[in-house]
């Protein structure tokens, strides 16, 4: 049995994560901290939307980050969504 090939481009997510790591290394000023927070928010948003696309390709529909992360854990994309991914407001 051959594995399914996906056509989803994850390059934007890779770039966002690299930028987040770069920002996280420089947290000396309030401006640098604000930049790191913004980079985190962007990467988080892009993460769940990318996972949503993969889930869609597997026939699962989810429209909120919470549902996407739970389905992503069931599919084996991520581990422990409650601990690492779901942000309580």
Helices and strands as residue ranges (DSSP letters): H 11-24, H 30-57, H 65-74, H 81-84
